[in-house]
Amino acid sequence: MGGNIFKDRATSIEAQNIQPTIQAYREFLSSVFPQKAEAFRFFEPVGSAGKKPVSGDLDLAIDSSHIVESFTSDELAKWGIDWDTWDTLYTQIHKRARTATYEMSKMRALLTLISEKMSAAGMDVGPRVTAGNIFSCFPQYSPDGTTTGDSVQIDWMVGDIEWLRWSYYSCSDTGLKGLHRTQFIVACLSAKDYTFNHFSGIKEKGASEWFIDDPESAVALLSELYGGIDISQTYRFEDLHSWLFKNSYPAEYRDVIMRYRAILDLAKAEIPEIIKIDAI
């Protein structure tokens, strides 16, 4: 999700090394944050990790309730973080924020301080932290528990776990990437003046309130905007494209496809054959 941040250090990871590496990652974090050791059990891989022989990085989703239940001094102390330090950073972040909600600014401040402690403990952590992400680089482990000599990028995805499972879903039986499916949803919503966020949900463009943060409501909105769609049709680009083609007006369809192509061009991703310029 965060792109290849550690280009000179992180490499792809083979499927058999994913679970041993995640387990070692949990153990490292538990040693740094012993009072939160139980929470790291709830990290789960999302996206394409483990669905193909080799993955570029590991996206680990976790429900925000396992990070913090409320921003009190007692809760923050479990991370070894002083409330005043957190409050000062939160205030600075929210003053600079243009669209973030108070809760997003609070979580970004907490994740920033968590990332600093991870770095101080010796983990390679990326300089950018968001309201739902920490980007890190960690040694890879083989099934026998030994390091392979390589490292892999591991990204935190913090939010509502049901939303994260859906928004980061990646199908394993297609030649396309997970981003082809998700960014098609982004384009469909953008054409109707809605913004999609992987960890926050959906909101109207220009609004501050993320009014949709569960998959069922997202599917209901897509049905309202273009025509009936079932959640089972939202996991593959091919199914989404077929749904849009059958349910939209020609001008609507072309608008979505042109937005989608622009997104893929920016991501330097392959353009699916069915939406090449000469096909629309």
C-alpha positions in Angstrom: 0.0 0.0 0.0 2.8 2.4 0.9 4.7 1.7 -2.3 8.3 0.5 -2.3 9.6 2.8 0.5 12.7 0.8 1.3 14.0 0.3 -2.2 17.6 -0.3 -1.3 16.8 -2.7 1.6 13.5 -4.6 1.2 12.9 -7.4 -1.3 10.0 -9.6 -2.2 9.1 -12.5 0.1 8.3 -16.1 -0.7 5.0 -17.5 0.5 6.5 -20.0 2.9 8.4 -17.2 4.7 5.3 -15.0 5.3 4.0 -16.6 8.5 7.4 -17.1 10.2 8.2 -13.4 9.4 4.9 -12.2 10.8 5.5 -14.2 13.9 9.0 -12.8 14.4 7.6 -9.3 13.8 4.9 -9.8 16.5 7.6 -11.0 18.9 9.8 -8.0 18.2 6.9 -5.6 18.8 5.9 -7.5 22.0 9.4 -7.0 23.3 9.2 -3.2 22.6 5.7 -2.8 23.9 5.1 -5.6 26.5 1.8 -4.2 27.7 0.4 -4.4 24.2 1.7 -7.9 23.4 -1.7 -9.4 23.2 -2.8 -6.8 20.6 -0.3 -7.9 18.1 -2.0 -11.3 17.9 -4.7 -9.5 15.9 -2.5 -8.4 13.0 -3.7 -10.2 9.9 -2.3 -10.1 6.4 -4.5 -8.5 3.8 -4.1 -7.9 0.0 -2.2 -10.5 -2.0 0.2 -11.7 0.7 0.2 -15.5 0.7 -2.1 -15.8 -2.3 0.8 -16.2 -4.8 4.3 -17.7 -4.7 6.0 -14.3 -4.1 4.7 -11.1 -2.6 6.3 -7.6 -2.8 5.5 -6.6 0.7 3.3 -7.5 3.7 0.2 -5.4 4.6 -0.9 -6.2 8.2 -4.4 -5.0 9.1 -5.6 -4.5 12.7 -8.7 -3.1 14.2 -8.1 0.3 15.7 -9.6 -0.9 19.0 -6.6 -3.1 19.5 -4.3 0.0 19.1 -6.2 2.2 21.5 -9.7 2.2 23.0 -9.6 5.8 24.1 -6.9 8.5 24.1 -6.5 8.6 27.9 -3.2 8.7 29.8 -3.7 5.1 31.0 -4.3 3.8 27.5 -1.3 5.7 26.1 0.9 4.5 28.9 0.4 0.9 27.7 2.5 2.1 24.7 5.0 3.8 27.0 3.8 7.2 25.7 3.3 10.2 27.9 -0.2 11.9 27.4 1.2 15.4 27.3 3.7 14.5 24.6 1.0 12.9 22.6 -1.4 15.9 23.1 1.2 18.4 22.0 1.9 16.4 18.8 -1.9 15.8 18.2 -2.5 19.6 18.5 0.2 20.3 16.0 -1.0 17.7 13.5 -4.6 18.8 13.6 -3.7 22.5 13.2 -2.0 21.6 9.9 -4.6 19.2 8.8 -7.0 20.3 6.0 -9.4 17.4 5.8 -8.6 15.1 8.7 -11.1 14.6 11.5 -10.1 14.9 15.1 -10.0 11.1 15.5 -7.7 10.8 12.5 -5.3 13.4 13.9 -5.3 11.7 17.3 -4.5 8.3 15.7 -1.8 9.8 13.5 -0.1 11.4 16.5 -0.2 8.1 18.4 1.1 6.1 15.4 3.9 8.6 14.9 5.0 8.2 18.5 4.8 4.4 18.3 6.9 4.5 15.1 9.5 6.5 16.9 9.7 3.9 19.7 10.0 1.2 17.0 12.9 3.1 15.4 14.6 3.6 18.8 14.4 -0.2 19.4 16.3 -0.8 16.1 13.6 -1.3 13.6 13.9 0.4 10.2 10.8 2.7 10.0 9.7 4.9 7.1 9.6 8.7 7.8 6.0 9.0 6.7 3.2 8.0 9.1 -0.5 8.5 8.4 -3.7 8.2 10.4 -3.8 4.5 9.5 -0.3 3.5 8.5 3.2 2.8 9.8 5.7 1.6 7.2 8.6 -0.6 8.3 11.3 -2.8 7.1 12.0 -6.1 8.9 14.2 -9.2 8.4 12.7 -12.2 6.7 12.4 -15.5 8.5 12.2 -19.0 7.1 9.9 -21.8 8.5 12.8 -23.1 10.6 12.9 -19.8 12.5 16.2 -18.5 11.0 16.7 -15.3 9.1 17.1 -15.6 5.3 19.4 -12.6 5.0 16.7 -10.6 3.2 14.3 -8.0 4.5 10.7 -7.2 3.6 8.5 -4.1 3.8 5.8 -4.5 6.4 3.0 -1.9 6.5 0.4 -1.4 9.3 -3.2 -0.9 8.2 -5.2 0.5 11.2 -9.0 0.9 11.1 -12.2 -1.0 11.2 -11.1 -4.6 10.5 -14.2 -5.5 8.3 -13.6 -2.4 6.2 -9.9 -3.2 5.9 -10.5 -6.7 4.8 -12.7 -5.5 2.0 -10.8 -2.4 1.0 -7.5 -4.2 0.7 -8.9 -7.4 -0.8 -6.8 -8.9 -3.6 -7.9 -11.8 -5.7 -5.5 -14.6 -6.4 -7.0 -16.0 -9.7 -6.4 -13.1 -12.0 -3.4 -11.8 -13.9 -4.1 -8.3 -12.6 -3.1 -6.9 -9.2 -5.3 -6.0 -6.3 -5.0 -2.3 -7.1 -6.8 -3.0 -10.4 -9.9 -4.0 -8.5 -9.7 -1.4 -5.7 -8.8 1.6 -8.0 -11.8 0.7 -10.2 -14.0 1.3 -7.2 -12.1 4.5 -6.5 -12.8 5.7 -10.1 -16.5 4.8 -9.9 -16.9 6.8 -6.7 -14.7 9.7 -7.9 -16.9 10.2 -11.0 -19.9 10.8 -8.7 -17.9 13.2 -6.3 -17.1 10.7 -3.6 -13.7 10.1 -2.0 -12.5 6.5 -1.1 -9.9 5.9 1.6 -8.5 2.5 2.4 -8.7 2.9 6.1 -11.3 5.6 6.7 -14.1 4.8 4.3 -16.0 6.9 1.9 -17.1 10.6 2.1 -18.4 13.3 -0.2 -15.6 15.3 -1.8 -14.9 18.4 0.2 -16.7 17.0 3.3 -14.9 16.1 6.6 -17.2 13.3 7.6 -16.5 9.7 6.5 -20.1 8.7 6.4 -19.5 5.1 5.1 -17.0 2.8 6.8 -18.4 -0.7 6.3 -18.5 -2.8 3.1 -22.3 -3.3 3.0 -22.9 0.4 3.0 -20.3 0.9 0.3 -21.9 -1.6 -1.9 -25.3 0.0 -1.3 -23.9 3.3 -2.4 -22.5 1.9 -5.6 -25.9 0.3 -6.3 -27.6 3.7 -5.8 -25.1 5.5 -8.1 -25.0 3.1 -11.0 -27.3 0.1 -10.5 -27.7 -3.0 -8.4 -24.5 -4.8 -7.4 -23.9 -7.6 -4.9 -20.9 -7.6 -2.6 -19.7 -10.8 -4.3 -19.2 -8.8 -7.5 -16.8 -6.3 -5.8 -13.8 -8.5 -5.4 -12.6 -8.8 -9.0 -11.9 -6.1 -11.6 -13.6 -8.3 -14.3 -16.8 -8.5 -12.3 -16.8 -4.8 -11.4 -16.2 -3.8 -15.0 -19.0 -6.0 -16.3 -21.4 -4.6 -13.7 -20.5 -1.0 -14.7 -20.7 -1.6 -18.4 -24.2 -3.2 -18.1 -25.6 -0.6 -15.7 -24.2 2.8 -16.7 -24.9 5.3 -19.4 -22.2 5.5 -22.1 -21.1 8.9 -20.8 -20.9 7.6 -17.3 -19.0 4.6 -18.3 -16.4 6.6 -20.3 -16.0 9.1 -17.4 -15.2 6.2 -15.0 -12.8 4.5 -17.5 -10.9 7.7 -18.2 -10.4 8.4 -14.5 -9.4 4.8 -14.0 -6.8 4.8 -16.8 -5.4 8.0 -15.3 -5.0 6.3 -11.9 -3.3 3.3 -13.5 -1.0 5.5 -15.5 0.1 7.3 -12.3 0.7 4.0 -10.6 2.6 2.7 -13.6 0.2 -0.3 -13.7 -0.9 -2.4 -16.6 -4.0 -1.2 -18.4 -6.5 -4.1 -18.8 -7.0 -5.0 -22.4 -10.8 -4.5 -22.1 -10.4 -0.8 -21.4 -7.8 0.1 -23.9 -8.6 3.4 -25.7 -9.8 1.7 -28.8 -12.3 -0.3 -26.8 -14.3 2.5 -25.3 
